Amino acid sequence: MPVHSIFPNALNPARLSPTELNPAVLNPDTLKQIQPSHRDQALAWCAWLETGNILYFPQTPVPVPTADLDFLLGQFQTGSRLHKNISYRPARDKLSGVEAKTATSETRDQLRAVMRRYSASVAGYLTQFLAPYEQRWLLDYASCRPIEEEGRDLPLHRRNDLLHTDAFPTRPTRGHRILRFFHNIHPSRTRDWVVGGPFSRIVADFAPAKVPLPQPDGTWTRLGKRLAGATGLAMLLPQWKRTPYDEFMRRMHNAMKEDEHFQRSCAREYFQFAPGSSWVVYTDMVAHAVLAGQFALEQTFLVDPAVMVMPESAPLAVLEKMSGARLV
């Protein structure tokens, strides 16, 4: 699993001013100002990510303000089995996962403000860094991960230390790619990952022998899903929101974690992401697990598959080729 390191001096030519980085004021004319050579580099970075690799920034390109960082490092949670992370939903400016028994309303408000600033900063940066995508993504959850990962007591399907590809059980992507930007904010400790092969290689180990290949919904199933969406039933029963693609990705996520032989024997590489570093990866195609580390930030993007530089590498394309049918 190649990891490409990007150092600050390699980023300077493509940087935009702080005003231009604000998603609220960024416009297509700003993107056109990026020199052609820089657009070519951005295309190469997109292709690198889309083919199952990781872009690693030894020094994060999205530094957190000192006051915000000090506040975040002071946040601790009990080892709750209910929430893995503190989550922030930008579209609704909503915070969840905070321990109600220990956090005051002032603390929750401050945490929401910190996460709002962080989410906007990452979105602004990736808008220019991955300019070929033209912001054709859904800004999904951001998260703060203050709990030590090593030795966490979580149900099997929610464990982070087992190799898996991402699939959201209650938020189907309908073929959109899951791109995640991570930031290790611990002042002295690395964040330790293990990474397996790309989706196109691993899926052959599971489908169709262990997980049936997805097939298009029949007429009655499609009608049922439309009715569930119209009546609100799909909000209560997430399976009625899933496309055949989403259902397969959920099943494969669970099967990977359940398969002890796969967890022991699959090819893997170990990485230690340094304090203050960031990395970007499509977690729907790169098998990954986090073994140790505390205090990290993360922002998820659901990227439109229509803007992929290497569309044939996307999990949806791989599965549709295997199944011989459209799955979304």
C-alpha positions as CSV (number, residue, x, y, z in Angstrom):
1,M,0.0,0.0,0.0
2,P,2.0,3.0,-1.2
3,V,1.9,6.1,0.9
4,H,2.9,9.3,-0.8
5,S,4.3,12.0,1.5
6,I,3.7,15.6,0.7
7,F,5.9,18.2,2.4
8,P,5.0,21.9,2.9
9,N,7.3,23.2,0.2
10,A,5.6,21.0,-2.4
11,L,2.2,22.6,-1.5
12,N,3.2,26.3,-1.5
13,P,2.8,26.9,-5.3
14,A,-0.8,25.7,-5.3
15,R,-1.9,27.5,-2.1
16,L,-4.6,30.1,-2.3
17,S,-5.2,33.0,0.0
18,P,-7.2,32.5,3.3
19,T,-10.1,34.4,1.7
20,E,-10.1,32.2,-1.4
21,L,-10.0,29.1,0.8
22,N,-13.3,30.0,2.4
23,P,-15.9,27.7,0.7
24,A,-18.5,30.4,1.1
25,V,-16.7,32.7,-1.3
26,L,-14.8,30.3,-3.5
27,N,-16.1,30.3,-7.0
28,P,-15.2,28.6,-10.3
29,D,-13.2,31.6,-11.5
30,T,-10.9,31.1,-8.5
31,L,-10.3,27.5,-9.5
32,K,-9.4,28.5,-13.0
33,Q,-6.6,30.7,-11.6
34,I,-4.7,27.7,-10.6
35,Q,-1.9,27.2,-13.1
36,P,-2.2,24.3,-15.6
37,S,0.8,22.5,-14.1
38,H,-0.8,22.7,-10.7
39,R,-4.1,21.3,-12.1
40,D,-2.1,18.4,-13.6
41,Q,-0.6,17.7,-10.2
42,A,-4.0,17.8,-8.6
43,L,-5.3,15.3,-11.2
44,A,-2.3,13.1,-10.3
45,W,-3.2,13.3,-6.6
46,C,-6.8,12.5,-7.3
47,A,-5.7,9.4,-9.4
48,W,-3.4,8.4,-6.6
49,L,-6.2,8.4,-4.1
50,E,-8.7,6.7,-6.3
51,T,-6.4,3.8,-7.0
52,G,-6.2,2.8,-3.4
53,N,-3.3,4.9,-2.0
54,I,-2.8,7.3,0.9
55,L,-1.6,10.9,0.7
56,Y,0.3,11.7,3.8
57,F,1.2,15.2,5.1
58,P,4.0,15.0,7.7
59,Q,3.0,18.5,8.7
60,T,-0.8,19.1,8.4
61,P,-1.8,21.7,5.8
62,V,-4.8,22.5,8.0
63,P,-3.4,23.6,11.3
64,V,-5.8,23.9,14.2
65,P,-5.7,27.3,16.1
66,T,-3.8,27.0,19.3
67,A,-6.8,27.9,21.5
68,D,-9.0,25.3,19.7
69,L,-6.3,22.6,20.0
70,D,-5.8,23.2,23.7
71,F,-9.5,22.9,24.2
72,L,-9.8,19.7,22.3
73,L,-6.9,18.1,24.1
74,G,-8.7,18.7,27.3
75,Q,-11.7,16.7,26.3
76,F,-12.0,13.2,27.7
77,Q,-14.8,10.7,27.5
78,T,-15.6,7.5,29.3
79,G,-15.3,4.3,27.3
80,S,-18.9,4.4,26.2
81,R,-20.1,1.6,24.0
82,L,-22.8,3.9,22.6
83,H,-20.5,6.4,20.8
84,K,-17.1,5.9,19.3
85,N,-16.5,9.5,18.6
86,I,-17.8,13.0,19.1
87,S,-19.5,13.8,15.8
88,Y,-20.4,17.1,14.1
89,R,-22.8,17.4,11.2
90,P,-22.0,20.5,9.2
91,A,-25.3,20.7,7.3
92,R,-27.2,21.0,10.5
93,D,-24.5,22.5,12.8
94,K,-25.3,19.6,15.1
95,L,-23.0,18.0,17.7
96,S,-23.5,14.4,19.0
97,G,-21.7,11.8,21.1
98,V,-20.8,14.2,23.9
99,E,-21.1,12.8,27.5
100,A,-24.1,14.6,28.8
101,K,-23.2,13.8,32.4
102,T,-19.9,15.6,32.3
103,A,-20.2,18.3,29.6
104,T,-21.8,21.6,30.4
105,S,-23.8,23.5,27.8
106,E,-20.9,26.0,27.5
107,T,-18.5,23.2,26.8
108,R,-20.9,21.7,24.2
109,D,-21.3,25.1,22.5
110,Q,-17.5,25.7,22.4
111,L,-16.9,22.2,21.0
112,R,-19.5,22.8,18.3
113,A,-17.8,26.1,17.4
114,V,-14.4,24.3,17.2
115,M,-15.7,21.5,15.1
116,R,-17.5,24.0,12.8
117,R,-14.2,25.9,12.2
118,Y,-12.3,22.7,11.6
119,S,-14.8,21.3,9.1
120,A,-14.9,24.5,7.1
121,S,-11.1,24.7,7.1
122,V,-10.7,21.1,5.8
123,A,-13.4,21.7,3.1
124,G,-11.7,24.9,2.0
125,Y,-8.3,23.2,1.7
126,L,-9.4,20.2,-0.2
127,T,-11.5,22.4,-2.5
128,Q,-8.2,23.8,-3.9
129,F,-6.0,20.7,-3.3
130,L,-8.3,18.4,-5.2
131,A,-9.6,21.0,-7.6
132,P,-10.6,18.6,-10.3
133,Y,-13.5,17.5,-8.1
134,E,-15.0,21.0,-8.4
135,Q,-16.5,20.6,-4.9
136,R,-18.9,18.0,-6.2
137,W,-19.2,16.3,-2.9
138,L,-21.4,16.1,0.1
139,L,-19.8,17.5,3.3
140,D,-20.5,14.6,5.7
141,Y,-19.7,14.3,9.4
142,A,-16.6,15.6,11.1
143,S,-15.4,13.8,14.2
144,C,-13.2,14.3,17.2
145,R,-11.7,11.1,18.5
146,P,-10.4,11.7,22.1
147,I,-10.4,8.1,23.3
148,E,-7.4,5.8,23.3
149,E,-7.9,3.3,20.5
150,E,-5.7,0.5,21.8
151,G,-7.8,-2.0,23.9
152,R,-11.2,-0.4,23.3
153,D,-14.2,-2.5,24.3
154,L,-16.6,-2.2,21.3
155,P,-19.0,-4.7,19.6
156,L,-17.3,-6.7,16.8
157,H,-18.8,-4.7,13.9
158,R,-17.8,-1.4,15.5
159,R,-14.2,-2.3,16.3
160,N,-11.6,0.0,14.7
161,D,-8.7,-2.4,15.2
162,L,-10.0,-5.0,12.6
163,L,-9.3,-4.5,8.9
164,H,-12.3,-3.3,7.1
165,T,-13.6,-1.0,4.3
166,D,-16.0,1.7,5.3
167,A,-19.8,1.4,4.9
168,F,-22.2,3.5,6.9
169,P,-25.2,1.3,8.1
170,T,-27.6,4.2,8.5
171,R,-26.2,6.6,5.8
172,P,-26.0,4.9,2.5
173,T,-23.8,6.6,-0.1
174,R,-25.6,5.4,-3.2
175,G,-22.3,5.0,-4.9
176,H,-20.6,8.2,-3.7
177,R,-17.0,7.7,-2.7
178,I,-16.0,7.9,1.0
179,L,-13.0,10.3,1.2
180,R,-11.6,11.0,4.7
181,F,-9.1,13.6,5.9
182,F,-7.5,12.7,9.2
183,H,-5.3,14.8,11.6
184,N,-3.3,13.4,14.5
185,I,-3.6,16.2,17.1
186,H,-1.8,14.3,19.9
187,P,1.2,16.3,20.9
188,S,3.6,13.4,21.2
189,R,2.2,10.0,20.2
190,T,1.8,8.5,16.7
191,R,-1.5,7.2,15.4
192,D,-0.9,3.6,14.4
193,W,-2.7,2.1,11.4
194,V,-2.5,-1.2,9.6
195,V,-3.5,-1.2,5.9
196,G,-4.5,-4.0,3.6
197,G,-4.9,-4.2,-0.1
198,P,-7.3,-2.2,-2.3
199,F,-10.9,-3.1,-2.7
200,S,-10.5,-4.7,-6.2
201,R,-8.1,-7.3,-4.7
202,I,-9.9,-8.0,-1.4
203,V,-13.4,-8.2,-2.8
204,A,-12.4,-11.4,-4.7
205,D,-11.7,-13.0,-1.4
206,F,-15.3,-12.5,-0.2
207,A,-17.5,-12.4,-3.2
208,P,-19.3,-14.5,-4.2
209,A,-18.1,-17.3,-1.9
210,K,-18.7,-15.5,1.4
211,V,-20.9,-12.5,0.5
212,P,-23.3,-12.9,-2.5
213,L,-22.7,-10.5,-5.3
214,P,-25.3,-7.7,-5.4
215,Q,-28.1,-7.8,-7.9
216,P,-30.5,-5.1,-9.0
217,D,-33.7,-4.6,-6.9
218,G,-36.8,-6.2,-8.4
219,T,-39.9,-4.2,-9.2
220,W,-41.6,-4.8,-5.9
221,T,-38.5,-4.0,-3.9
222,R,-38.0,-0.7,-5.8
223,L,-41.7,0.2,-5.1
224,G,-41.3,-0.7,-1.5
225,K,-38.3,1.5,-1.1
226,R,-40.0,4.4,-2.8
227,L,-43.0,4.1,-0.5
228,A,-40.7,3.8,2.6
229,G,-38.9,7.0,1.5
230,A,-42.1,8.9,0.9
231,T,-43.7,7.8,4.2
232,G,-40.6,8.3,6.4
233,L,-40.4,4.6,7.2
234,A,-36.9,4.5,5.7
235,M,-35.7,6.7,8.6
236,L,-36.7,4.0,11.0
237,L,-35.6,1.0,8.9
238,P,-32.2,1.9,7.2
239,Q,-32.3,-1.1,5.0
240,W,-35.1,0.5,3.0
241,K,-32.7,3.4,2.1
242,R,-29.9,1.1,0.8
243,T,-29.2,0.4,-2.8
244,P,-27.9,-3.1,-3.7
245,Y,-24.5,-1.5,-3.7
246,D,-24.9,-0.1,-0.2
247,E,-26.2,-3.4,1.1
248,F,-23.3,-5.3,-0.3
249,M,-20.7,-2.8,1.1
250,R,-22.4,-3.1,4.6
251,R,-22.3,-6.9,4.4
252,M,-18.7,-7.0,3.2
253,H,-17.7,-4.6,6.0
254,N,-19.2,-7.0,8.6
255,A,-17.8,-10.1,6.9
256,M,-14.3,-8.7,6.9
257,K,-14.4,-8.1,10.7
258,E,-16.0,-11.5,11.3
259,D,-13.4,-13.4,9.3
260,E,-10.6,-14.4,11.7
261,H,-8.6,-16.1,8.9
262,F,-8.7,-12.9,6.8
263,Q,-7.7,-10.8,9.8
264,R,-4.7,-13.1,10.5
265,S,-3.4,-13.8,7.0
266,C,-4.2,-11.0,4.6
267,A,-1.3,-8.9,3.3
268,R,-0.8,-5.7,5.3
269,E,1.5,-2.8,6.1
270,Y,1.9,-0.9,9.3
271,F,2.1,2.9,9.4
272,Q,2.7,5.3,12.3
273,F,1.3,8.8,11.5
274,A,3.3,11.4,13.4
275,P,2.0,14.0,15.8
276,G,0.7,17.0,13.9
277,S,0.4,15.1,10.6
278,S,-2.6,14.5,8.3
279,W,-3.5,11.9,5.7
280,V,-6.2,11.5,3.1
281,V,-7.6,8.2,1.9
282,Y,-10.7,6.7,0.2
283,T,-11.7,4.4,3.1
284,D,-14.4,2.7,1.1
285,M,-11.7,0.9,-1.0
286,V,-8.6,0.8,1.3
287,A,-8.9,-1.9,4.0
288,H,-7.6,-0.2,7.2
289,A,-7.6,-0.5,10.9
290,V,-6.4,1.7,13.7
291,L,-4.4,-0.1,16.4
292,A,-3.4,2.7,18.8
293,G,-3.5,6.4,19.2
294,Q,-5.5,9.1,21.0
295,F,-6.8,12.5,20.0
296,A,-7.5,12.8,16.3
297,L,-9.8,14.8,14.0
298,E,-11.5,13.7,10.9
299,Q,-13.7,15.1,8.1
300,T,-15.6,12.9,5.7
301,F,-16.6,13.8,2.1
302,L,-19.0,11.8,-0.1
303,V,-17.6,12.4,-3.5
304,D,-19.7,12.3,-6.7
305,P,-18.6,9.2,-8.7
306,A,-19.1,11.3,-11.9
307,V,-16.0,13.3,-11.2
308,M,-13.6,10.4,-10.6
309,V,-10.3,10.7,-12.5
310,M,-10.0,6.8,-12.5
311,P,-13.7,5.8,-12.4
312,E,-13.0,2.2,-13.2
313,S,-11.2,1.8,-9.8
314,A,-14.3,2.8,-7.7
315,P,-15.9,0.0,-5.7
316,L,-19.2,0.6,-7.5
317,A,-17.6,0.2,-10.9
318,V,-15.8,-3.0,-9.7
319,L,-19.0,-4.5,-8.3
320,E,-21.1,-3.6,-11.4
321,K,-18.5,-5.3,-13.6
322,M,-18.6,-8.4,-11.4
323,S,-22.4,-8.4,-11.3
324,G,-23.0,-7.4,-14.8
325,A,-25.7,-4.9,-13.7
326,R,-26.3,-1.4,-12.4
327,L,-26.4,-1.3,-8.7
328,V,-27.6,2.2,-7.8
